[in-house]
Amino acid sequence: MKELLLEVKNLSVFYRMRESSGFLRKKKLSIKAVNDISFKVYKGQTLGVVGESGCGKSTLAKAILGLHRDVSGNILWLGKNIENQSDKEWKETRKEIQMIFQDPLASLNPRMTIGDIIAEPLSSYHPHLKQAELKERVEEIMQKVGLLPNQINRYPHEFSGGQCQRIGIARALILQPKLIVCDEPVSALDVSVQAQVINLLKQLQKETDLSLIFIAHDLSIVKHVSDNVLVMYLGNMVEMAGYKDIYSNPKHPYVKALMSAVPIPDPKVERNKKVELLHGELPSPINPPKGCAFHTRCPIASDECTINKPILQGEETHLYSCFKV
């Protein structure tokens, strides 16, 4: 049995905001961006997190990394609740959980050389390292992610999008973390470059037994990197299963619609397949629908769906939330 690294139990994440409700009056609003999410991540495995823009994927990532603290529920790292850790303990935990950001160029300081960017986490956690040793470690990790050591004194604007993402990966790997949260790491890249970055992550995972949380809105990409897939809709978990089960036998109507939109390489099969279209707009998280969050767009919704919220059902290896399955 693989070692359990991260366990998230009934996690909800809130945003507090104020809305004008008349002259000099403010009405306080609480938006639940993530609603009662639970999952586990084991050593050497990848959890894919999928959903439309605005469904809470990035908010979930920020909560795990401690970048958003207005939460309820539990986030357990190696069995210890992150929320109860002191600042010193949390600093040590953060060394083991790193992040790769969505926009590769925007996540890099344009005034720093890539050598300084990659070395920054190492300098923060190991200030005693001599400059020569620091440079040696940076060059070593650069080679591992496909960058040339003689590029160490260049600046981010001198690199392509794919190279900038490799720099981001090198920065995340320099502390030898156990888990990396990848927040749509290939969405800003060309298709050919996407494949290169994904293959790089898979290779690094195989070499170091690294665990990944891979966030994306494209199921065809998640399929190639994930052991398990969690599908979110409007902050809720609608289905979670191993990648083979969820691709071959999706249960929830939302997941079925997403699967039907995934391109199939065979032209004949692609032409004849049935595409399940979703109608209507994604509801606002400020005023979510009562009952099932998906019922306003669901082709099989019943009166029960408009009143009651479905609970997760099925086996632990394949969970889904739908009354009609």
C-alpha positions as CSV (number, residue, x, y, z in Angstrom):
1,M,0.0,0.0,0.0
2,K,1.3,3.4,-1.0
3,E,2.1,6.0,1.7
4,L,-0.8,8.4,2.3
5,L,0.6,12.0,1.9
6,L,-2.5,14.3,1.8
7,E,-6.0,13.7,3.0
8,V,-8.7,16.4,2.5
9,K,-11.8,15.9,4.6
10,N,-15.1,17.8,4.0
11,L,-13.2,20.9,2.9
12,S,-15.2,24.1,2.2
13,V,-13.5,27.4,1.2
14,F,-15.2,30.8,1.6
15,Y,-14.8,34.2,0.1
16,R,-16.2,37.1,2.2
17,M,-17.4,40.2,0.3
18,R,-19.7,43.2,0.8
19,E,-22.5,44.2,-1.5
20,S,-24.3,47.6,-1.5
21,S,-27.9,47.4,-0.5
22,G,-28.9,51.0,-0.3
23,F,-27.4,54.4,0.7
24,L,-24.5,53.9,3.1
25,R,-25.5,50.3,3.7
26,K,-23.4,47.3,3.1
27,K,-24.7,43.7,3.0
28,K,-22.2,41.0,3.9
29,L,-22.0,38.0,1.6
30,S,-20.2,34.7,2.0
31,I,-19.5,32.8,-1.2
32,K,-18.7,29.1,-0.8
33,A,-16.2,28.6,-3.6
34,V,-15.4,25.0,-2.6
35,N,-18.2,22.9,-1.0
36,D,-17.5,19.8,1.1
37,I,-14.7,18.2,-0.9
38,S,-12.9,15.1,0.3
39,F,-10.1,13.1,-1.3
40,K,-6.7,11.4,-0.7
41,V,-3.4,11.6,-2.5
42,Y,-0.8,8.8,-2.1
43,K,2.9,8.8,-2.7
44,G,3.9,8.5,-6.4
45,Q,0.3,9.0,-7.6
46,T,-1.5,11.8,-9.5
47,L,-5.0,13.2,-8.7
48,G,-6.5,15.0,-11.7
49,V,-8.9,17.8,-10.9
50,V,-11.3,18.8,-13.7
51,G,-14.1,21.3,-14.2
52,E,-15.2,24.4,-16.0
53,S,-13.7,27.8,-15.3
54,G,-15.0,29.1,-12.0
55,C,-15.8,25.7,-10.5
56,G,-13.3,26.2,-7.6
57,K,-10.2,24.2,-8.9
58,S,-7.7,26.9,-8.2
59,T,-9.3,27.9,-4.9
60,L,-9.0,24.3,-3.8
61,A,-5.3,24.4,-4.7
62,K,-4.7,27.6,-2.8
63,A,-6.4,26.2,0.3
64,I,-4.2,23.1,0.2
65,L,-1.1,25.4,0.0
66,G,-2.3,27.6,2.8
67,L,-2.7,30.6,0.5
68,H,-6.4,30.8,1.4
69,R,-7.1,30.3,5.1
70,D,-10.9,31.0,5.3
71,V,-11.8,27.3,5.3
72,S,-13.7,24.7,7.2
73,G,-12.9,20.9,7.3
74,N,-9.5,19.3,7.6
75,I,-6.4,19.2,5.5
76,L,-4.1,16.5,6.8
77,W,-0.5,16.3,5.6
78,L,1.2,13.0,6.7
79,G,-1.6,12.6,9.3
80,K,-1.2,16.1,10.8
81,N,-3.8,18.9,10.4
82,I,-2.2,21.8,8.5
83,E,-4.6,24.3,10.0
84,N,-3.3,23.5,13.6
85,Q,0.4,24.0,12.7
86,S,2.5,26.8,14.0
87,D,4.2,29.2,11.6
88,K,7.4,27.2,12.0
89,E,5.8,23.9,11.4
90,W,3.9,25.2,8.4
91,K,7.1,26.5,6.9
92,E,8.6,23.0,7.1
93,T,5.4,21.5,5.5
94,R,5.4,24.0,2.7
95,K,8.9,22.8,1.8
96,E,7.3,19.5,0.9
97,I,4.4,20.9,-1.0
98,Q,5.2,23.1,-4.0
99,M,3.2,24.6,-6.9
100,I,3.5,25.1,-10.7
101,F,1.4,28.0,-11.9
102,Q,-0.9,28.4,-14.8
103,D,0.9,31.3,-16.6
104,P,4.5,30.4,-16.9
105,L,5.9,33.8,-17.8
106,A,3.7,35.8,-15.3
107,S,4.8,33.5,-12.4
108,L,8.5,34.5,-13.0
109,N,10.1,37.7,-11.8
110,P,11.3,39.5,-14.9
111,R,14.1,41.3,-13.0
112,M,15.7,38.1,-11.9
113,T,17.9,35.7,-13.9
114,I,16.5,32.2,-14.1
115,G,19.4,31.0,-12.0
116,D,18.3,33.3,-9.2
117,I,14.6,32.3,-9.7
118,I,15.3,28.6,-9.4
119,A,17.7,29.1,-6.5
120,E,15.4,31.4,-4.5
121,P,13.5,28.6,-2.6
122,L,16.8,26.8,-1.8
123,S,18.3,30.1,-0.6
124,S,15.3,30.6,1.8
125,Y,15.5,27.2,3.3
126,H,19.2,26.6,3.2
127,P,20.9,30.0,3.6
128,H,24.2,28.3,4.7
129,L,24.8,27.0,1.2
130,K,27.8,28.5,-0.5
131,Q,27.4,30.2,-3.9
132,A,29.3,27.5,-5.7
133,E,27.1,24.7,-4.2
134,L,24.0,26.7,-4.9
135,K,24.9,27.1,-8.6
136,E,25.8,23.4,-8.9
137,R,22.4,22.4,-7.6
138,V,20.6,24.8,-9.9
139,E,22.5,23.6,-13.0
140,E,21.7,20.0,-12.0
141,I,18.0,20.7,-11.8
142,M,18.1,22.7,-15.0
143,Q,19.5,19.7,-16.9
144,K,16.9,17.5,-15.4
145,V,14.0,19.6,-16.8
146,G,15.6,20.1,-20.2
147,L,17.3,23.5,-19.8
148,L,21.0,24.2,-20.6
149,P,23.3,25.2,-17.8
150,N,24.7,28.0,-19.9
151,Q,21.3,29.7,-19.9
152,I,21.5,30.3,-16.1
153,N,22.2,34.1,-16.4
154,R,19.4,34.8,-18.9
155,Y,16.1,36.4,-18.1
156,P,12.5,35.0,-18.4
157,H,11.6,37.1,-21.5
158,E,14.4,35.4,-23.4
159,F,12.6,32.0,-23.3
160,S,9.5,30.5,-25.0
161,G,6.4,29.6,-23.0
162,G,7.4,26.0,-22.8
163,Q,10.9,26.9,-21.5
164,C,9.3,29.2,-18.9
165,Q,7.2,26.4,-17.7
166,R,10.3,24.2,-17.4
167,I,11.8,27.0,-15.3
168,G,8.7,26.9,-13.1
169,I,9.0,23.1,-12.8
170,A,12.7,23.4,-11.8
171,R,11.9,26.0,-9.2
172,A,9.2,23.7,-7.7
173,L,11.6,20.7,-7.7
174,I,14.7,22.4,-6.3
175,L,13.6,21.6,-2.7
176,Q,12.8,17.9,-3.5
177,P,9.1,18.1,-2.5
178,K,6.8,15.1,-2.0
179,L,3.8,16.8,-3.7
180,I,3.5,19.4,-6.4
181,V,0.2,21.1,-7.1
182,C,0.0,21.9,-10.9
183,D,-2.6,24.6,-11.5
184,E,-3.4,24.2,-15.3
185,P,0.3,24.1,-16.1
186,V,-0.1,23.5,-19.9
187,S,-3.3,25.6,-20.7
188,A,-1.2,28.5,-22.0
189,L,1.0,26.4,-24.2
190,D,0.8,25.0,-27.7
191,V,-0.3,21.4,-28.1
192,S,3.1,20.1,-29.0
193,V,4.7,21.9,-26.0
194,Q,1.9,20.6,-23.8
195,A,2.9,17.0,-24.6
196,Q,6.6,17.9,-23.8
197,V,5.7,19.3,-20.4
198,I,3.4,16.4,-19.5
199,N,6.0,13.8,-20.6
200,L,8.5,15.7,-18.4
201,L,6.3,15.6,-15.4
202,K,5.6,11.9,-15.9
203,Q,9.4,11.2,-16.2
204,L,10.2,13.2,-13.1
205,Q,7.4,11.4,-11.2
206,K,8.8,8.0,-12.2
207,E,12.4,9.0,-11.2
208,T,11.5,10.6,-7.8
209,D,8.2,8.9,-6.8
210,L,6.7,12.4,-6.8
211,S,2.9,13.0,-6.2
212,L,0.9,15.4,-8.2
213,I,-2.4,17.2,-8.1
214,F,-2.9,18.1,-11.7
215,I,-5.6,20.7,-12.3
216,A,-7.1,21.2,-15.8
217,H,-10.3,21.8,-17.7
218,D,-9.4,19.4,-20.5
219,L,-10.2,15.8,-19.8
220,S,-8.1,14.6,-22.7
221,I,-5.0,16.0,-21.0
222,V,-5.8,14.8,-17.5
223,K,-6.3,11.2,-18.9
224,H,-2.5,10.9,-19.7
225,V,-1.2,11.9,-16.2
226,S,-3.8,10.8,-13.6
227,D,-4.3,7.7,-11.5
228,N,-7.6,9.2,-10.1
229,V,-9.8,11.9,-11.4
230,L,-12.0,14.3,-9.4
231,V,-14.6,16.3,-11.4
232,M,-16.0,19.5,-9.9
233,Y,-19.0,21.6,-10.7
234,L,-19.8,25.0,-9.0
235,G,-17.6,24.1,-6.1
236,N,-19.0,20.6,-5.6
237,M,-17.5,17.2,-6.3
238,V,-19.8,15.4,-8.7
239,E,-17.7,12.3,-9.4
240,M,-14.4,10.8,-8.5
241,A,-12.9,7.5,-9.7
242,G,-9.8,5.9,-11.2
243,Y,-9.1,7.3,-14.7
244,K,-10.0,4.0,-16.4
245,D,-13.4,3.9,-14.7
246,I,-14.3,7.5,-15.2
247,Y,-13.4,7.4,-18.9
248,S,-15.0,4.1,-19.7
249,N,-18.1,4.3,-17.4
250,P,-18.9,7.9,-16.3
251,K,-22.0,8.1,-14.0
252,H,-22.9,11.7,-13.5
253,P,-24.6,13.5,-16.5
254,Y,-22.1,16.4,-16.3
255,V,-19.2,14.1,-16.6
256,K,-20.9,12.2,-19.5
257,A,-21.2,15.6,-21.3
258,L,-17.6,16.4,-20.7
259,M,-16.5,12.9,-21.9
260,S,-18.6,13.3,-25.1
261,A,-16.7,16.4,-26.0
262,V,-13.3,14.7,-25.8
263,P,-11.9,14.2,-29.4
264,I,-11.4,10.6,-30.6
265,P,-8.4,10.0,-33.0
266,D,-10.4,7.6,-35.2
267,P,-12.3,9.9,-37.8
268,K,-15.1,7.4,-38.3
269,V,-15.8,7.0,-34.6
270,E,-15.5,10.8,-34.1
271,R,-18.1,11.5,-36.8
272,N,-20.6,9.0,-35.5
273,K,-20.3,9.6,-31.7
274,K,-23.1,11.3,-29.8
275,V,-22.2,14.6,-28.3
276,E,-24.2,15.5,-25.2
277,L,-24.6,19.3,-25.2
278,L,-25.0,21.3,-22.0
279,H,-27.6,24.1,-22.3
280,G,-27.7,27.3,-20.2
281,E,-25.1,29.3,-18.4
282,L,-23.0,28.3,-15.4
283,P,-24.9,29.6,-12.3
284,S,-23.3,32.3,-10.2
285,P,-21.6,31.1,-7.0
286,I,-23.1,34.1,-5.2
287,N,-26.5,32.7,-5.7
288,P,-26.2,29.0,-6.4
289,P,-29.3,26.9,-7.3
290,K,-31.1,25.0,-4.5
291,G,-30.9,21.3,-4.5
292,C,-28.5,19.8,-7.0
293,A,-26.1,22.5,-8.3
294,F,-26.3,21.0,-11.8
295,H,-30.1,20.7,-12.1
296,T,-30.4,24.0,-14.1
297,R,-28.4,22.4,-17.0
298,C,-29.1,18.7,-16.5
299,P,-31.0,16.9,-19.2
300,I,-32.4,14.3,-16.8
301,A,-33.2,16.5,-13.8
302,S,-36.4,15.8,-11.8
303,D,-38.4,17.7,-9.2
304,E,-36.3,16.1,-6.5
305,C,-33.2,17.6,-8.0
306,T,-34.5,21.1,-7.5
307,I,-35.2,20.5,-3.8
308,N,-32.6,18.2,-2.3
309,K,-28.9,18.1,-2.7
310,P,-27.6,14.6,-3.7
311,I,-25.0,12.9,-1.5
312,L,-22.0,11.0,-2.7
313,Q,-22.8,7.3,-3.4
314,G,-21.2,4.3,-4.9
315,E,-18.0,2.5,-3.8
316,E,-15.0,4.2,-2.4
317,T,-13.2,3.6,-5.8
318,H,-16.0,5.3,-7.8
319,L,-18.1,8.0,-6.1
320,Y,-20.8,10.2,-7.7
321,S,-23.6,12.5,-6.6
322,C,-26.8,12.0,-8.6
323,F,-30.3,10.8,-7.8
324,K,-30.9,9.4,-11.3
325,V,-28.0,7.0,-11.5
